[in-house]
Amino acid sequence: MTRAVFFDWFNTLTTYSPPRENTYIAACRDLGLHVTSERLSRGLLLADHFYSDENARFPIKQREPKEMIAVYVRYGQVVLRGAGLPDDEETVLRVMERVRGAFNSARFALYDDVIPALAVLKSRGVAMGLISNIDQDIRPVCHELGLDPYVSHVVTSKDVGSEKPRLPIFLAALDGAGVEAAESVYVGDQYSCDVVGARGVGMKPVLVDRYDLFPEIRDCVRVRSLGELVNHL
């Protein structure tokens, strides 16, 4: 029986408003590059997975500055290549320079399927929480987005000084909610970070693959939306 469901934050419950795609489209247009939002969505999600894999291998914030810069350049290359654009270092650096400051003013927005899915889980008496690598207190943002009636347990890397896929952040969430790992589900969009980490403490992992980028992943439940998730619980 599932007593608790924990969620990742970005690309699972939330995205940016205005969308990241808009910022990249404008930056590319300045350089004479034309691309659609759909192609950029693919590139950005592939780059997010690259970043997650790198962070799982060794925390990026703990690396030497030169290596950190190399990771961010590589991130930009994955974005552009995934969107079908030139990914030479010069082009990447020019695009990244234009988008660098834009996200400081961006806000979080919920995906359309979030509140309906959480409402169903609440009606079933399932406790819900967040486990995120975000290095900030997101409780005020949860309040602004209307998540307070549904999400009662929030644990971030800022709270515990540990990031997914490492175990302490998952264990802190389970302890705070007073539930056993075997009674809990963790839902996230990153295999190396979310699936591996949750499985490491004995939670059931569910991978959210909104753009069907990873059909080859078959060793865990994979859903395209949170509405589909509800039917698996």
C-alpha positions in Angstrom: 0.0 0.0 0.0 1.3 3.5 -0.9 1.1 5.8 2.1 3.3 8.6 0.7 4.3 10.1 -2.7 7.2 12.4 -2.9 7.9 14.6 -6.0 10.9 16.2 -7.6 10.5 19.9 -8.2 11.7 21.1 -11.6 10.5 19.4 -14.8 8.3 17.2 -12.6 5.9 19.7 -10.9 7.2 23.0 -12.2 8.7 24.7 -15.2 9.8 28.3 -15.8 7.5 31.2 -16.6 8.2 32.6 -19.1 9.4 29.3 -20.7 13.1 28.7 -21.1 12.4 28.0 -24.7 11.4 31.7 -25.3 14.7 32.9 -23.9 16.7 30.6 -26.0 14.7 31.4 -29.2 15.4 35.1 -28.7 19.1 34.5 -28.1 19.4 32.3 -31.2 17.5 34.9 -33.3 20.0 37.5 -32.3 22.7 35.3 -33.9 20.7 34.5 -37.0 19.6 31.1 -35.9 16.0 30.0 -36.2 14.5 27.2 -34.1 11.1 26.0 -32.9 10.0 25.8 -29.3 9.4 22.1 -29.7 13.0 21.4 -30.8 14.4 23.6 -28.0 12.3 21.7 -25.4 14.0 18.5 -26.6 17.4 20.0 -26.4 16.9 21.5 -23.0 15.6 18.3 -21.5 18.5 16.3 -22.9 20.8 18.9 -21.4 19.1 18.6 -18.1 19.7 14.9 -18.1 23.4 15.5 -19.0 23.7 17.8 -16.0 22.0 15.4 -13.7 24.3 12.5 -14.8 27.3 14.7 -14.2 26.1 15.8 -10.8 25.4 12.3 -9.8 28.9 11.3 -10.8 30.4 14.1 -8.7 28.7 17.2 -7.4 29.3 20.0 -9.8 29.3 22.7 -7.1 32.3 20.9 -5.5 34.4 20.9 -8.7 37.2 23.2 -9.7 36.1 26.4 -11.4 37.6 25.3 -14.8 35.8 22.0 -14.7 32.5 23.7 -13.7 32.8 26.0 -16.7 33.4 23.0 -18.9 30.2 21.4 -17.7 28.2 24.5 -18.4 29.7 24.8 -21.9 28.9 21.1 -22.5 25.3 21.8 -21.3 24.9 24.5 -23.9 26.3 22.2 -26.6 23.7 19.5 -25.7 20.9 22.1 -25.8 21.9 23.3 -29.3 22.7 19.9 -30.7 19.4 18.5 -29.4 17.6 21.4 -31.0 19.3 20.8 -34.4 21.5 23.9 -34.2 25.3 24.4 -34.6 27.0 23.4 -31.3 30.5 24.7 -31.9 32.0 26.3 -28.8 31.9 29.9 -30.2 28.1 29.7 -30.9 27.4 28.0 -27.6 29.2 30.8 -25.7 27.4 33.5 -27.5 24.0 31.9 -26.9 24.8 31.3 -23.2 26.0 34.9 -22.7 22.6 36.1 -23.9 20.5 33.7 -21.8 22.7 33.9 -18.6 20.8 36.6 -16.8 17.3 35.9 -18.1 16.5 33.2 -15.5 17.2 35.4 -12.6 13.8 37.1 -13.1 12.0 33.9 -14.2 9.3 32.5 -11.9 8.2 28.9 -11.4 4.9 27.7 -12.8 3.0 24.4 -12.4 2.4 22.0 -15.2 -1.3 21.8 -16.0 -1.6 18.2 -14.7 -0.2 18.9 -11.2 -3.2 20.1 -9.2 -5.6 17.6 -10.6 -3.3 14.7 -9.9 -2.5 15.9 -6.3 -6.2 16.4 -5.6 -6.8 12.7 -6.5 -4.0 11.5 -4.3 -5.2 13.7 -1.4 -8.7 12.2 -1.8 -7.1 8.8 -1.3 -5.5 9.9 1.9 -1.9 9.8 0.5 0.7 12.0 2.2 2.7 14.1 -0.3 6.1 15.8 -0.2 8.9 17.3 -2.2 12.5 16.2 -2.4 14.6 18.6 -4.5 18.2 19.5 -5.2 17.2 23.2 -5.4 19.5 25.3 -3.3 16.8 27.6 -1.8 13.8 27.5 0.4 10.9 26.7 -1.9 8.2 26.7 0.8 7.2 30.3 -0.1 7.0 29.4 -3.7 4.8 26.3 -2.9 2.5 28.7 -1.1 2.3 31.0 -4.0 1.6 28.2 -6.4 -1.3 26.8 -4.3 0.5 23.6 -3.2 0.0 24.0 0.5 -3.3 22.0 0.7 -1.5 19.0 -0.9 2.2 19.1 0.0 3.1 18.8 3.7 6.7 17.7 3.6 9.5 19.6 1.8 13.1 18.7 1.9 15.8 20.4 -0.2 19.5 20.1 -0.6 19.7 23.4 1.2 18.0 21.8 4.3 20.2 18.7 4.6 23.4 19.6 2.8 23.1 16.6 0.5 21.9 16.2 -3.0 20.1 13.4 -4.9 21.0 10.7 -5.7 22.8 10.5 -2.4 20.8 8.8 0.4 20.6 11.4 3.2 18.1 13.7 1.4 15.7 10.8 0.8 16.1 9.5 4.3 15.4 12.9 5.8 12.2 13.2 3.8 11.0 9.7 4.9 11.9 10.5 8.5 10.1 13.8 8.4 6.9 12.2 7.0 7.1 9.3 9.4 6.8 6.7 6.6 8.8 3.7 5.6 10.6 3.6 2.2 8.6 0.5 1.1 5.4 2.5 1.6 6.6 5.4 -0.5 6.9 6.4 -4.1 9.3 8.9 -5.5 8.4 10.7 -8.8 11.1 12.6 -10.8 12.3 13.2 -14.3 16.0 12.2 -14.0 17.0 8.6 -14.1 20.5 9.0 -12.6 19.3 11.3 -9.9 15.7 10.4 -9.0 15.3 6.7 -10.0 18.7 5.6 -8.7 18.5 7.6 -5.5 14.9 6.5 -4.6 15.7 2.9 -5.3 18.8 3.2 -3.1 16.7 3.7 0.0 14.0 1.3 -1.0 11.4 3.7 -2.4 9.5 2.8 -5.6 10.7 5.1 -8.3 8.5 6.5 -11.1 10.2 8.4 -14.0 8.3 11.3 -15.6 9.2 11.5 -19.3 6.9 14.2 -20.6 8.5 14.3 -24.1 9.0 10.5 -24.5 12.8 11.0 -24.8 13.7 7.7 -23.0 11.5 4.8 -24.2 14.5 2.5 -23.6 14.1 2.8 -19.9 12.1 -0.2 -18.8 13.3 -1.1 -15.3 10.9 1.3 -13.6 7.5 2.8 -14.2 7.7 5.5 -16.8 4.8 7.9 -17.3 4.2 10.8 -19.7 2.1 12.8 -17.3 1.0 13.0 -13.6 -2.4 12.1 -14.7 -1.0 8.8 -16.0 0.9 8.5 -12.7 -2.3 8.4 -10.7 -3.4 5.3 -12.5 -0.2 3.4 -11.5 -0.7 4.0 -7.8 
